[in-house]
Amino acid sequence: TKQLIQFFPEEIDLRLYVGGTDRNREIKRLESKQPQIVIGTPGKLLDFIQTQSLKVHQASMLVIDEADMTMDAGFLEEMDQLASRFSSDCQIVCVSATINDAMKQFFQKYLQSPIHLSIKQEQLTALPIRHWLLKTKEQERLPILHQIFEAIQPYLALVFCNTKESAEVVYQAMTEWTKSVCLIHGGLEERKRKQIIQRIRQNEFQWIVATDVISRGIDLESISHIINYELPQDVEFYVHRSGRDRKSTRLNSS
């Protein structure tokens, strides 16, 4: 958004509201002047709205990015409270890879005659990616992962786990195999995650252990291999995990 607004003839007041910032200072600034564009997490925005610091009743548009993830990750109640504070003529835009039951409830409540725009399904699967399935059955997966680690020489490999706990276990194991490994999951502070992403872009790591928090909205170049240590429950999540790069190899454990 910063890159976009630099082309406007007038200065645009853009503000970011996420955790880990000075709440009182932000409220004081809001009391002084309302921004034109606000980007933030559901909880942070709702906090400012409930304290009447952020005046959203005059907003002309509400955009919910990654709507399926947002509403499926326990934020549906917060999103419901958020949307109810906007005026009835406010345009609501939901950007999402899939439409789940929680979203359908939200649509029925807040969207009037919605327009559905979708990309062609072929665009999701036509990337020249090689997929390999490794049958593990009842075998322990860490030794198999170690065999993969010994067998390949990735430029940058991404190891996906389904939970924070599983990612922690895999990361601890991999630290015994290499120093060039990092861990990213939703339990880390936003600032810590940003620091790790920056270090990844500076080519400080060869291996990344992560949950699906990194499969959305984070653009990492030069990923040569993606390993699904655990296959996701939803096929759409596999599409997100796999769509990181056009010339990568996917190794799936099942």
C-alpha positions as CSV (number, residue, x, y, z in Angstrom):
1,T,0.0,0.0,0.0
2,K,2.9,2.3,0.7
3,Q,4.2,1.7,-2.8
4,L,0.8,2.4,-4.3
5,I,0.0,5.7,-2.4
6,Q,3.3,7.3,-3.4
7,F,1.7,7.9,-6.9
8,F,-1.2,9.9,-5.4
9,P,-1.0,13.7,-6.0
10,E,-1.9,14.3,-2.4
11,E,-0.4,12.8,0.7
12,I,-2.4,9.8,2.1
13,D,-2.5,9.1,5.8
14,L,-1.9,5.4,6.0
15,R,-1.5,3.6,9.4
16,L,-0.7,0.1,10.5
17,Y,-2.3,-1.4,13.7
18,V,-0.8,-4.7,15.0
19,G,0.3,-6.0,18.3
20,G,3.5,-5.0,20.1
21,T,3.1,-1.3,19.6
22,D,2.4,1.6,22.0
23,R,-1.4,1.5,22.4
24,N,-1.8,4.8,24.3
25,R,0.3,6.7,21.8
26,E,-1.8,5.3,18.9
27,I,-5.0,6.2,20.6
28,K,-3.8,9.8,21.2
29,R,-2.8,10.1,17.6
30,L,-6.2,8.9,16.5
31,E,-7.9,11.4,18.7
32,S,-5.9,14.1,17.0
33,K,-6.5,12.9,13.4
34,Q,-8.3,10.0,11.7
35,P,-6.4,8.1,9.0
36,Q,-7.6,7.6,5.5
37,I,-6.4,4.0,5.1
38,V,-6.0,1.6,8.0
39,I,-4.4,-1.9,7.9
40,G,-4.4,-4.1,10.9
41,T,-5.2,-7.3,12.7
42,P,-8.9,-8.0,13.8
43,G,-8.2,-7.8,17.5
44,K,-6.2,-4.5,17.3
45,L,-8.8,-2.8,15.1
46,L,-11.7,-3.9,17.2
47,D,-9.9,-2.6,20.3
48,F,-9.6,0.9,18.8
49,I,-13.2,0.8,17.5
50,Q,-14.6,-0.2,20.8
51,T,-12.8,2.6,22.6
52,Q,-14.2,4.9,19.9
53,S,-10.7,6.0,19.0
54,L,-11.1,4.7,15.4
55,K,-14.2,6.2,13.7
56,V,-15.1,3.5,11.1
57,H,-18.8,4.5,10.7
58,Q,-17.6,6.9,8.0
59,A,-15.5,4.3,6.2
60,S,-16.4,3.6,2.6
61,M,-14.8,0.2,2.3
62,L,-13.8,-2.8,4.4
63,V,-11.4,-5.3,2.9
64,I,-10.9,-8.7,4.6
65,D,-7.8,-10.4,3.2
66,E,-7.3,-14.2,3.6
67,A,-10.9,-14.3,4.7
68,D,-11.1,-18.1,4.9
69,M,-8.0,-18.2,7.2
70,T,-9.2,-15.2,9.2
71,M,-12.7,-16.6,9.9
72,D,-11.5,-20.2,10.4
73,A,-8.8,-19.2,12.9
74,G,-11.1,-18.2,15.7
75,F,-11.6,-14.6,14.5
76,L,-15.2,-15.0,13.3
77,E,-16.7,-13.4,16.4
78,E,-14.2,-10.5,16.1
79,M,-14.9,-10.0,12.4
80,D,-18.6,-10.1,13.1
81,Q,-18.2,-7.3,15.7
82,L,-16.0,-5.4,13.3
83,A,-18.3,-5.5,10.4
84,S,-21.3,-4.5,12.5
85,R,-19.6,-1.2,13.3
86,F,-19.4,-0.1,9.6
87,S,-22.3,1.7,7.9
88,S,-24.8,-0.3,5.8
89,D,-23.6,1.3,2.6
90,C,-20.0,0.4,3.2
91,Q,-18.6,-1.8,0.5
92,I,-17.2,-5.1,1.9
93,V,-14.6,-7.0,-0.1
94,C,-13.5,-10.5,0.9
95,V,-10.4,-11.9,-0.7
96,S,-10.0,-15.7,-0.2
97,A,-8.7,-18.9,-1.7
98,T,-11.7,-20.9,-0.5
99,I,-15.2,-20.3,0.9
100,N,-15.9,-22.2,4.2
101,D,-19.0,-22.4,6.3
102,A,-18.0,-19.6,8.5
103,M,-17.6,-17.3,5.5
104,K,-21.0,-18.3,4.2
105,Q,-22.6,-17.2,7.5
106,F,-20.8,-13.9,7.3
107,F,-21.8,-13.4,3.7
108,Q,-25.5,-14.0,4.5
109,K,-25.4,-11.5,7.3
110,Y,-23.4,-8.6,5.7
111,L,-23.3,-8.9,1.9
112,Q,-26.1,-7.8,-0.2
113,S,-26.2,-9.2,-3.8
114,P,-22.5,-10.0,-3.7
115,I,-20.4,-10.3,-6.9
116,H,-18.2,-13.4,-7.0
117,L,-15.0,-13.1,-8.9
118,S,-12.7,-16.2,-9.3
119,I,-9.6,-17.1,-11.1
120,K,-9.5,-20.2,-13.4
121,Q,-8.9,-23.4,-11.6
122,E,-6.2,-24.3,-14.1
123,Q,-4.0,-21.4,-12.9
124,L,-3.8,-23.1,-9.5
125,T,-2.3,-26.4,-10.8
126,A,-0.5,-25.6,-14.0
127,L,2.8,-24.7,-12.4
128,P,5.7,-26.9,-13.6
129,I,6.2,-28.5,-10.2
130,R,7.2,-32.1,-9.5
131,H,5.4,-33.8,-6.7
132,W,6.7,-36.9,-4.9
133,L,4.8,-38.9,-2.3
134,L,6.8,-40.9,0.3
135,K,4.8,-43.7,2.0
136,T,5.8,-43.7,5.7
137,K,2.9,-45.8,7.1
138,E,3.7,-46.5,10.7
139,Q,7.4,-45.5,10.4
140,E,8.8,-42.6,12.4
141,R,9.0,-39.5,10.2
142,L,12.0,-37.8,11.7
143,P,14.5,-40.5,10.5
144,I,12.9,-40.3,7.0
145,L,13.2,-36.5,7.1
146,H,16.9,-37.0,8.0
147,Q,17.4,-39.3,5.0
148,I,15.9,-36.6,2.8
149,F,18.1,-34.0,4.4
150,E,21.2,-36.1,3.6
151,A,20.0,-36.8,0.0
152,I,19.3,-33.4,-1.3
153,Q,21.2,-30.1,-1.5
154,P,18.5,-27.4,-1.6
155,Y,19.1,-23.8,-2.3
156,L,16.2,-23.1,0.1
157,A,14.0,-25.8,1.5
158,L,10.7,-25.3,3.3
159,V,9.5,-28.0,5.7
160,F,5.7,-27.7,6.5
161,C,4.1,-29.0,9.8
162,N,0.5,-28.9,10.7
163,T,0.9,-27.6,14.3
164,K,3.2,-25.4,16.3
165,E,4.1,-28.3,18.5
166,S,5.1,-30.5,15.6
167,A,7.1,-27.7,14.1
168,E,9.0,-27.2,17.3
169,V,9.9,-31.0,17.4
170,V,11.1,-30.9,13.8
171,Y,13.1,-27.7,14.3
172,Q,14.8,-29.1,17.4
173,A,15.8,-32.2,15.5
174,M,17.1,-30.3,12.5
175,T,19.3,-28.0,14.7
176,E,21.3,-31.2,15.4
177,W,21.8,-31.7,11.7
178,T,22.6,-28.1,10.6
179,K,23.0,-24.6,11.9
180,S,21.3,-23.2,8.7
181,V,17.7,-23.7,9.9
182,C,15.1,-21.4,11.3
183,L,11.5,-21.8,12.7
184,I,8.4,-19.8,11.9
185,H,4.9,-20.3,13.4
186,G,2.0,-18.3,14.7
187,G,3.2,-18.6,18.3
188,L,6.1,-16.3,17.5
189,E,5.8,-12.5,18.0
190,E,5.1,-10.5,14.9
191,R,8.4,-8.7,15.3
192,K,10.3,-11.9,15.7
193,R,8.7,-13.4,12.5
194,K,9.6,-10.3,10.5
195,Q,13.2,-10.5,11.7
196,I,13.4,-14.2,10.6
197,I,11.8,-13.4,7.2
198,Q,14.4,-10.6,6.7
199,R,17.2,-13.0,7.5
200,I,15.8,-15.6,5.1
201,R,15.8,-13.0,2.3
202,Q,19.4,-12.3,3.2
203,N,20.2,-15.9,2.5
204,E,21.2,-16.7,6.1
205,F,19.3,-20.1,6.1
206,Q,19.0,-23.1,3.9
207,W,16.1,-24.7,5.7
208,I,12.9,-23.3,7.1
209,V,10.5,-25.2,9.4
210,A,7.1,-23.6,9.4
211,T,3.4,-24.0,9.8
212,D,0.8,-22.6,7.4
213,V,1.4,-19.1,8.7
214,I,4.1,-18.8,6.0
215,S,2.0,-20.2,3.2
216,R,-0.1,-17.1,2.8
217,G,0.9,-13.6,2.0
218,I,4.6,-14.1,2.3
219,D,6.6,-14.0,-0.9
220,L,9.9,-15.9,-0.6
221,E,12.0,-16.3,-3.8
222,S,14.5,-19.1,-4.6
223,I,12.7,-21.9,-2.8
224,S,13.9,-25.1,-4.4
225,H,12.2,-27.7,-2.3
226,I,9.0,-28.0,-0.2
227,I,8.6,-30.9,2.2
228,N,5.2,-31.6,3.7
229,Y,6.3,-33.3,6.9
230,E,2.6,-33.7,7.6
231,L,0.0,-33.3,4.8
232,P,-2.6,-30.7,5.5
233,Q,-6.2,-31.8,6.2
234,D,-7.5,-29.5,3.5
235,V,-6.4,-29.9,-0.1
236,E,-6.6,-26.1,-0.6
237,F,-3.8,-25.7,2.0
238,Y,-1.7,-28.0,-0.1
239,V,-2.2,-25.7,-3.0
240,H,-1.0,-22.7,-1.0
241,R,2.0,-24.6,0.3
242,S,2.9,-25.8,-3.1
243,G,2.5,-22.5,-4.9
244,R,5.6,-20.9,-3.6
245,D,7.8,-21.2,-6.7
246,R,7.5,-22.3,-10.3
247,K,10.6,-24.6,-10.3
248,S,10.4,-26.5,-7.1
249,T,10.2,-30.1,-6.0
250,R,7.5,-31.1,-3.4
251,L,8.2,-34.1,-1.1
252,N,5.1,-35.3,0.8
253,S,5.1,-37.7,3.7
254,S,2.1,-39.8,4.3
